C-alpha cells in the first residue's frame, strides 16, 4: 500500500513553454503533499508544501508565480512550471505524507519526473 | 544555519561485510530521523524512522542508531549484498505541524557492494 505515482516520468520542452506534473496517491488520501527538486549529486530540496484545499506554502527562494501548485483533491497535487527555462531542468519529486498511525510522519515518494528544457 | 552532513565519498565494501553510513547534523533538534534509499533516476524509498527518544531501531538486516547528544545517526546494513548498492539519504523531521512535517535531506552517501 501507500503508492504514489507521478506523470509524466520524463518530459522535454522548449524554453518559454509551461509543463504540468501530476502527483497522485493511489491507495490513500493525502492531505499534505510535498514537492522537491533534485539536481545531479545533490540532496532533495523542498520547494513547497501542498495542503488539500488551501494555498501551498513555498520555501524561501522558490518563486510561487513560476511554480504553480494545485492540490484540489485528497489524491492529486499538480506542479506547473510556467515559462520554463533551461535552468529549470531538474528531477522533480513529489511525496505524500502518511496520515495514519504509526506512519504519521512517513513520506511516500513518487518515482520522479525528469524535466529537460531546451 | 541548519546542516545535515553525510559521507560525501562513496563507500565501497565487499559482499557479506557490514556497511556503516553516518549522518551528522548541526543547529537542529529533530523530533525524528529517517533513512531512505534512492536508486539512480528514481524517487527515494523509505527504510526506517527513529524518534528522538529511541536509541536504536532494527528492521531485518538494517539497524539505525540515533544519538541526540552527538547529533548523529548511524545506519548499518549487515551481510551486505550487491543489490544494496544505492544512495542512502538521511532526513530529519520536526514535530512542528506548521511545517507540515516537512523533511530536510542530506546529500546522501553512495554505497557500492562488490561481489
Interface residues (C-beta under 8 A of the other chain):
Chain A: X4 X6 X32 X34 X36 X41 X42 X43 X44 X45 X46 X49 X51 X57 X91 X93 X95 X97 X104 X105 X106 X107 X108 X109 X110 X111 X112 X114
Chain B: X4 X31 X32 X34 X36 X41 X42 X43 X44 X45 X46 X49 X89 X93 X95 X99 X100 X101 X102 X103 X104 X105 X106 X107 X108
